[in-house]
Amino acid sequence: MKPRLNFVTVLFVACLVCFAFQLTGWNPIEKATRAEASTEQDWLANVALTELRVHPESLTLEHARDGRTVLVSGKTKDGKWVDVTPWAVLMPTSAGVKVHEDGYIFPMTVGTTKITVTVKGVTTELPVNVKSMEAEPVSFVRDVMPILSHAGCNNGTCHGAAKGKNGFKLSLRGYDPDFDYELLIEDISGRRFNRAFPEQSLMLLKPTSEVPHKGGQVIVPGERDYSVIHQWITEGAIPDVETTKRVERLEVLPDSAELAVPGMKQQLIVIAHYPDGTTRDVTREAKFTSSVNEVANVTDKGVVTAERRGETAILTRYEGAYSTNNIIVMGDRRGYKWVETPEYNYIDTHVHNKLKRMKVLPSELCTDEEFVRRIYFDLTGIPPTPAQVRSFLTDKTPSKAKREQLIDALVETSEFVDHWTHKWGDLLQSNRKFLGERGVWLFQQWIHQAIAENRPYDEFVRDLITATGSTYTNPAASYFRVSREYTAAVENTTQLFLGVRFSCNKCHDHPFEKWTQNQYYEFGAFFSDCRVKPGQLPGDEVVYANYT
């Protein structure tokens, strides 16, 4: 009789094996990638570039402080474009512009010039037009506020908290510049500024930790952010909230990117567009967030690094404006070859296009046994009976045709109507808490009838959000017994019918989406005149519009 292995012994051996792999740094998934390129420099040395491309294709510098940076992409022999910005050498052809160490291009003299861009012996040219060498006054709205936001001063964990921090409050993420300016200037008798000796201003001493600051050092003396705030105070800390418009939209380059293997990087550039037609490179002040850090992470400077195969979205936020960029980490797909699969509708086409882009083969078609079980649960919420399964499996009709016939048959059953009545009842919060016993029964019957009649979705929604009168006579009006306040109507309607969570932007601009506080109350205006009053029958209520 063979002795049985002890569970603890097996676990101990497994841990030793894993520990050995850790010591040797061996990873079967990354082995091929490391063999090809152990570092970015090795990767660049091994790749052959045939062409360079610069984004934007040309630069216009409006004034002396208008600094811009560019993206440089290289085309490999197999036709793929990769980011080679870190290795690009930018050399001006004249003294018209200067390239700083951080890669930003600043004007030196008015006129047109060119910059020669070189990577591994491959070159291209970047046209540059300098319009003016006058230095515009530092703007509180467009210069100072973005620095405070990027430093984190107005985050929810700092001075942007509901009650501020240590007696000083800013609007959350700078959504209210007028409020922020008034507090900075007027609070504690204006002691945050010293116009005679700007470097002695509390607004500079605190973030640089020259005086005790619980937030630590968020601005370094002598660097760009410090210099901008110092210059603004020197110029008199002039307000421009009433005269200067904030950013209208963001343009993030590239709008999407595909990274071949883990470890590869992609630089992002953020251009702010303003209502007056001007633009700014705001990459240094923008905030970046990856939706899936396990796939790719992003630094404060907008450098995306691939971690593993997958897809993520990079959210870029700047002064109340938002933009998203799609990032795909392809990984090792050697041996991949698309297999043509039948398409029966436009949904199949969209799915296949995405699969081709991700280099993923479609799943095998499910068997009839799997299909019949799934479709019964999806459409009726109950499993098929043994007799129904046997009837479907023994049917000699071609599989595609009999599957379509089964779907058509199921949507005509009472089980289908009941199942989807319960689903919509849950979504519309049809319960005794809001509607009472009779109100629930009448509302459920209204939903049941709408589904049984196959009422179009747009008509179903329109009947709900425009319903008025007695909820006993017109049960659709029960929607407003649940959403009695206009705030509840806004949040329920957006989440249920638009798939958008609006609750965050009730008090401030949404921190992770493009929705603003103004949009919340603009949308709320549609429901603000909706009122509910007691009806003539016990438990009944009347929904009406009050325009007074």
Secondary structure, 3 states (H helix, E strand, C coil): CCCCCCHHHHHHHHHHHHHHHHHHCCCCCCHHHHHHCCCHHHHHHHCCEEEEEEECCCEEECCCCCCECCEEEEEECCCCEEECHHHCEEEECCCCEEECCCCCEEECCCEEEEEEEEECCEEEEEEEEECCCCCCCCCHHHHHHHHHHHHCCCCCCCCCCCCCECCECCCHHHCCHHHHHHHHHHHHHHCCCCCCCHHHCHHHHCCCCCCCCCCCCCCCCCCHHHHHHHHHHHCCCCCCCCCCCCCCEEEEECCEEEECCCCCEEECEEEEECCCCCEEECCCCCEEEECCCCCEEECCCCEEEECCCEEEEEEEEECCEEEEEEEEECCCCCCCCCCCCCCCCHHHHHHHHHHHHHCCCCCCCCCHHHHHHHHHHHHHCCCCCHHHHHHHHHCCCCHHHHHHHHHHHHCCCHHHHHHHHHHHHHHCCCCHHHHHHHHHHHHHHHHHHHHHCCCCHHHHHHHHHCCCEECCCCHHHHHHHHCCCHHHHHHHHHHHHHCCCCHHHHCCCCCCCCCCHHHHHHHHCCCCCEEEEECCCCCCEEEEECCC
